[in-house]
């Protein structure tokens, strides 16, 4: 599997509770925080759900 760097670009304030939970499950806490994850089908689904809040870069 390839690795991706996920960065939270927008605040979760005003987002739906399930989107907030998804961002937290990805390991993101504050705006502009970044994490590196393996690109599994589960992570792809999570990224699709919050694609308007995050920026994804492939490593």
Backbone bond lengths (Angstrom), bond angles and torsions (degrees), N, CA, C in turn:
res aa  C-N    CA-C-N  psi(-1)  N-CA   C-N-CA  omega(-1)  CA-C   N-CA-C  phi
1 X - - - 1.457 - - 1.534 109.40 -
2 X 1.305 114.72 148.70 1.458 119.00 177.72 1.530 109.55 -88.74
3 X 1.304 114.93 161.05 1.465 120.36 178.27 1.516 109.27 -103.24
4 X 1.331 116.03 147.78 1.457 121.94 176.18 1.521 108.83 -130.97
5 X 1.320 114.87 150.24 1.456 121.21 174.08 1.519 107.09 -103.83
6 X 1.326 115.87 125.47 1.459 121.97 -177.23 1.522 107.73 -111.90
7 X 1.337 116.67 127.55 1.459 122.36 -179.46 1.524 109.02 -122.32
8 X 1.323 116.72 130.88 1.461 121.72 177.20 1.522 107.86 -79.89
9 X 1.326 118.33 112.62 1.458 122.45 -175.41 1.521 113.53 -98.92
10 X 1.327 118.19 -23.33 1.463 121.10 179.79 1.520 108.79 -125.98
11 X 1.310 115.54 153.28 1.454 121.33 179.53 1.525 110.18 -70.45
12 X 1.324 116.04 151.56 1.459 120.69 177.83 1.526 112.14 -89.06
13 X 1.325 116.79 1.64 1.464 120.10 178.00 1.522 108.74 -62.81
14 X 1.321 115.85 126.87 1.457 120.95 -179.86 1.512 113.72 89.23
15 X 1.330 117.47 -5.73 1.460 120.91 178.02 1.526 109.87 -79.78
16 X 1.331 115.64 162.75 1.456 120.70 178.18 1.526 109.72 -67.15
17 X 1.324 117.14 149.78 1.472 120.23 -178.10 1.530 113.95 -57.25
18 X 1.333 117.75 -34.74 1.461 118.55 179.38 1.522 111.62 -70.41
19 X 1.325 117.58 -30.18 1.464 120.65 176.10 1.519 110.95 -71.76
20 X 1.321 116.71 -38.38 1.469 120.93 176.59 1.525 109.43 -62.29
21 X 1.322 117.11 -42.70 1.461 121.50 179.55 1.524 110.81 -65.56
22 X 1.312 118.02 -36.47 1.460 121.76 178.85 1.521 110.75 -65.87
23 X 1.330 116.97 -43.72 1.470 121.00 178.19 1.520 109.94 -61.57
24 X 1.316 117.01 -42.27 1.459 121.12 179.17 1.530 110.50 -65.48
25 X 1.333 117.37 -39.77 1.463 121.71 179.74 1.521 111.71 -66.76
26 X 1.319 117.56 -28.35 1.463 121.23 176.30 1.524 111.33 -72.72
27 X 1.338 117.38 -15.10 1.461 121.35 178.73 1.516 113.46 98.13
28 X 1.336 116.96 11.36 1.465 121.05 -179.22 1.528 109.32 -93.19
29 X 1.330 115.98 137.24 1.455 119.53 -176.76 1.523 112.62 -117.38
30 X 1.321 116.82 -53.71 1.463 120.98 -177.37 1.516 110.22 -116.78
31 X 1.321 116.44 162.52 1.451 121.25 174.54 1.529 109.04 -58.35
32 X 1.304 116.58 139.27 1.465 125.82 -177.60 1.526 113.89 71.07
33 X 1.328 118.41 9.63 1.461 119.48 173.11 1.525 108.45 -80.37
34 X 1.322 116.98 149.98 1.458 121.80 -177.14 1.514 110.76 -129.69
35 X 1.329 115.30 148.92 1.460 122.08 173.23 1.518 108.14 -137.62
36 X 1.329 115.55 156.71 1.456 120.77 176.50 1.523 107.55 -112.13
37 X 1.319 116.62 127.81 1.464 122.20 -177.01 1.524 110.06 -130.59
38 X 1.328 116.04 154.92 1.464 121.74 169.20 1.527 106.98 -73.68
39 X 1.312 117.41 142.01 1.455 121.56 -178.33 1.523 109.58 -88.99
40 X 1.335 115.78 84.92 1.458 122.75 177.38 1.527 108.79 -98.13
41 X 1.326 118.22 167.15 1.472 119.62 176.93 1.538 112.84 -58.77
42 X 1.321 117.01 -33.22 1.462 120.29 178.94 1.526 110.93 -66.85
43 X 1.321 116.95 -44.12 1.462 121.61 179.50 1.527 109.82 -66.39
44 X 1.345 117.43 -39.36 1.464 120.68 177.31 1.523 111.15 -58.33
45 X 1.336 116.30 -42.28 1.468 120.53 178.97 1.516 111.83 -65.31
46 X 1.330 116.46 -39.55 1.461 120.65 178.65 1.526 110.47 -65.82
47 X 1.341 116.25 -41.32 1.464 120.16 179.28 1.522 111.07 -65.83
48 X 1.324 116.83 -36.58 1.467 119.95 178.58 1.529 110.72 -63.83
49 X 1.330 116.46 -36.77 1.465 121.42 -177.97 1.528 112.02 -67.68
50 X 1.325 117.53 -33.17 1.474 121.04 -176.93 1.524 111.34 -118.46
51 X 1.333 117.12 30.25 1.476 121.58 -174.58 1.519 112.71 -61.85
52 X 1.346 118.61 -22.62 1.462 121.09 179.57 1.533 112.14 -82.56
53 X 1.331 117.24 -8.42 1.464 121.41 -178.54 1.522 113.40 -106.70
54 X 1.326 117.13 -20.17 1.468 120.51 -172.07 1.520 112.19 -120.51
55 X 1.326 114.65 162.67 1.460 122.50 172.98 1.528 107.00 -122.49
56 X 1.326 115.95 134.14 1.462 121.19 -175.31 1.519 109.01 -118.26
57 X 1.346 115.12 130.59 1.469 120.81 175.31 1.517 108.19 -124.78
58 X 1.331 116.36 131.92 1.455 119.80 176.90 1.521 109.84 -82.31
59 X 1.320 115.52 140.92 1.471 120.58 -179.76 1.500 110.03 -97.55
